[in-house]
Amino acid sequence: MRGDGRREYYGRGPEEVRRRMEEAPTRRGGLFAGNRSLLIIFIDVMVILIIYGIYITFLAGPTSTRTIDGYSFSFSASRLDSTALVTLRITARDDASAEDPIVTVRFRDVAGGDAGSDAGGDGAADEDGATVKDVLPQGDGQERVFRRRIAVGEGQELIKVDVDALGESFTLEASVGD
């Protein structure tokens, strides 16, 4: 009991509050200081991004398709003895638009004599048959197909084709299937 007749329960007087304020630890600053679950979520996201980066870099297969401005470029290959039959298929979608409709396709390591094009247009090939220039398909669902027979080595499992179209240059890859 206090001198004025009041009772104090659980140390709630002004002196106790003042003492607790003086003893209270100062709060650390920072984004994750007061929110431990936010730190755990941040660490989880970082681990997922690292795993995704490893997958894309080392475990994902070759890039065999690409879509640009409504055109889909798809590349595939299949082994035939010491050669591979490679196919590049360009398909126009309904939103396809091209200011420059010329496409240049360069097949790597083309075997002489067997090169031929199944393209819908009059494609012009250079002397060794490795580079083809043609026009992109214009309508919805139309497509151009380029096929070549390429000499492959015994240990070669990856075939590449270089494409210049729509102001971009890119390489598509396909693994040779048995």
HELIX and SHEET records of a PDB file:
HELIX    1   1 PRO A   14  GLU A   23  1                                  10    
HELIX    2   2 ARG A   36  ILE A   54  1                                  19    
HELIX    3   3 TYR A   55  LEU A   59  3                                   5    
SHEET    1   A 4 THR A  65  ILE A  68  0                                        
SHEET    2   A 4 TYR A  71  LEU A  80 -1                                        
SHEET    3   A 4 THR A  83  ALA A  92 -1                                        
SHEET    4   A 4 GLU A 143  ALA A 151 -1                                        
SHEET    1   B 5 ALA A 124  ALA A 125  0                                        
SHEET    2   B 5 THR A 131  VAL A 135 -1                                        
SHEET    3   B 5 ILE A 102  PHE A 107 -1                                        
SHEET    4   B 5 LEU A 158  ALA A 165 -1                                        
SHEET    5   B 5 GLU A 168  SER A 175 -1                                        
END                                                                             
